Amino acid sequence: MRRGMVPDLVLTALLDGPAHGYELMDRLERFSGGTWRPSPGSIYPLLQMFQDNRLVKCDETDGRRIFSLTGEGEKQAAERRVSAFAAEFPAEPREHSQLRDEMHQLRAAAQQVTSSASEESIEQAVAIVRGARQALYRILAEQ
């Protein structure tokens, strides 16, 4: 990710509606097809800068800081949207997005196993994931 594009990407992500920082991180990760997820250390300083420049306003809801675009912020975000997203996230073949979606689902399943399964079940899950990784490398080796 080119550093200069991150502010444009974060600002334009707010066009989809108000959000807290982690929601913005999720939006950007989804939009990039899982190829990029900004860190809290890059999102929150940008949101503060946008707030200082009156591009976003911040309201507290249920203990969370929710950011939304001001009129000027919406205008700037709309101007930046097409160029920012098109430059950083070119369209990818359908097969790539299918694999990426499956990887996200695998990660979610692994997190659930980690949080609630027995030690034996976790060992089984590790073996399954290890086998899948090895199978993927075999595919590459055969090409």
Backbone torsions as a table, in degrees:
resi	resn	phi	psi	omega
1	MET	NA	125.5	176.9
2	ARG	-72.6	130.7	-174.1
3	ARG	-56.6	-41.3	-177.1
4	GLY	-66.8	-18.0	-178.5
5	MET	-87.2	-18.5	-174.5
6	VAL	-59.0	-46.0	178.6
7	PRO	-58.1	-42.3	179.0
8	ASP	-63.1	-42.4	-179.0
9	LEU	-65.2	-42.2	180.0
10	VAL	-66.4	-45.3	-179.6
11	LEU	-62.1	-45.0	-178.3
12	THR	-70.3	-25.4	176.6
13	ALA	-63.5	-25.2	178.4
14	LEU	-74.2	-10.9	175.1
15	LEU	-64.2	-22.3	178.7
16	ASP	-80.5	0.5	176.4
17	GLY	122.9	167.4	-179.8
18	PRO	-58.7	149.2	-178.2
19	ALA	-162.4	157.5	169.2
20	HIS	-90.6	172.1	-172.6
21	GLY	-56.0	-42.5	-178.3
22	TYR	-69.7	-31.6	174.6
23	GLU	-64.9	-39.9	177.3
24	LEU	-63.4	-41.0	177.7
25	MET	-60.3	-43.2	178.4
26	ASP	-63.1	-43.3	179.4
27	ARG	-59.3	-47.0	-178.2
28	LEU	-67.0	-37.3	177.5
29	GLU	-64.5	-44.0	178.5
30	ARG	-63.2	-44.4	-177.7
31	PHE	-63.8	-34.5	-179.7
32	SER	-81.6	2.2	-178.3
33	GLY	71.3	22.8	178.8
34	GLY	86.0	5.8	-178.3
35	THR	-83.1	-17.4	-177.3
36	TRP	-148.0	133.9	173.5
37	ARG	-134.6	115.0	178.9
38	PRO	-67.0	155.1	-179.9
39	SER	-89.6	158.5	174.9
40	PRO	-57.5	-32.3	-179.9
41	GLY	-67.7	-16.3	174.8
42	SER	-101.4	-31.7	-177.3
43	ILE	-72.3	-52.6	-172.1
44	TYR	-65.9	-39.8	174.7
45	PRO	-63.1	-36.0	177.3
46	LEU	-65.7	-42.5	178.6
47	LEU	-62.2	-37.9	176.9
48	GLN	-65.7	-41.8	178.3
49	MET	-62.9	-43.1	178.1
50	PHE	-62.4	-38.6	178.8
51	GLN	-66.5	-43.1	178.2
52	ASP	-61.0	-33.9	-179.6
53	ASN	-90.5	7.6	177.6
54	ARG	61.2	31.9	175.2
55	LEU	-92.4	-26.5	175.5
56	VAL	-131.9	156.8	172.0
57	LYS	-119.7	158.0	-175.8
58	CYS	-125.0	129.2	174.6
59	ASP	-123.5	147.8	177.9
60	GLU	-99.7	126.2	179.5
61	THR	-133.9	122.8	-180.0
62	ASP	52.7	39.8	177.7
63	GLY	77.7	6.0	179.7
64	ARG	-114.8	144.3	176.3
65	ARG	-86.5	115.8	-179.1
66	ILE	-105.5	126.7	-177.0
67	PHE	-105.1	140.0	175.8
68	SER	-141.3	156.9	-177.7
69	LEU	-74.7	143.6	168.8
70	THR	-85.2	178.6	176.9
71	GLY	-58.0	-47.6	179.3
72	GLU	-66.1	-38.7	178.2
73	GLY	-63.3	-40.2	179.0
74	GLU	-65.0	-40.2	178.5
75	LYS	-62.1	-48.8	-179.3
76	GLN	-65.9	-39.7	-179.9
77	ALA	-63.3	-41.9	179.9
78	ALA	-64.0	-38.6	178.8
79	GLU	-66.1	-34.8	-175.0
80	ARG	-88.0	-19.9	-168.8
81	ARG	-56.7	-56.5	-173.2
82	VAL	-60.4	-48.9	-177.3
83	SER	-68.5	-38.6	-177.2
84	ALA	-65.4	-51.3	-176.2
85	PHE	-72.8	-38.8	-179.7
86	ALA	-65.3	-38.0	-178.0
87	ALA	-70.2	-37.6	-173.6
88	GLU	-92.8	-27.8	-174.0
89	PHE	-128.5	74.9	177.9
90	PRO	-63.7	154.4	-179.6
91	ALA	-60.9	143.0	179.6
92	GLU	-117.0	155.5	179.3
93	PRO	-59.1	149.5	-177.5
94	ARG	-55.1	-39.1	-178.3
95	GLU	-61.2	-36.6	179.6
96	HIS	-65.5	-43.1	-179.0
97	SER	-68.9	-32.9	177.0
98	GLN	-63.7	-45.1	179.2
99	LEU	-63.4	-42.7	179.6
100	ARG	-62.7	-42.1	177.7
101	ASP	-61.2	-43.1	179.1
102	GLU	-64.1	-37.4	177.8
103	MET	-64.2	-39.4	177.9
104	HIS	-65.0	-40.4	178.8
105	GLN	-67.3	-37.4	176.8
106	LEU	-62.9	-44.2	179.1
107	ARG	-60.5	-42.5	179.4
108	ALA	-63.8	-42.0	179.0
109	ALA	-64.7	-41.4	179.6
110	ALA	-63.6	-38.1	178.2
111	GLN	-65.0	-38.5	178.0
112	GLN	-65.9	-43.0	178.7
113	VAL	-61.4	-45.0	-178.8
114	THR	-60.0	-37.6	-174.8
115	SER	-82.2	-20.1	-173.2
116	SER	-135.2	-4.6	-174.5
117	ALA	-91.2	163.4	176.6
118	SER	-74.3	167.9	178.7
119	GLU	-59.8	-39.8	179.5
120	GLU	-64.0	-42.5	178.6
121	SER	-64.6	-38.1	178.0
122	ILE	-64.4	-41.1	177.2
123	GLU	-61.5	-39.3	177.0
124	GLN	-64.0	-42.3	179.7
125	ALA	-63.3	-41.2	177.7
126	VAL	-60.2	-43.7	179.7
127	ALA	-63.4	-39.7	178.8
128	ILE	-63.8	-47.4	-178.5
129	VAL	-66.0	-40.7	177.3
130	ARG	-59.9	-44.2	178.6
131	GLY	-62.4	-40.2	178.1
132	ALA	-64.3	-43.0	178.5
133	ARG	-61.0	-45.4	-179.8
134	GLN	-63.5	-38.4	178.5
135	ALA	-64.6	-38.6	177.6
136	LEU	-63.6	-42.0	178.0
137	TYR	-65.2	-33.5	176.0
138	ARG	-63.7	-39.4	176.3
139	ILE	-57.9	-45.9	178.9
140	LEU	-63.5	-39.4	-178.7
141	ALA	-65.9	-29.3	-178.1
142	GLU	-80.9	-10.6	-177.9
143	GLN	-81.3	NA	NA
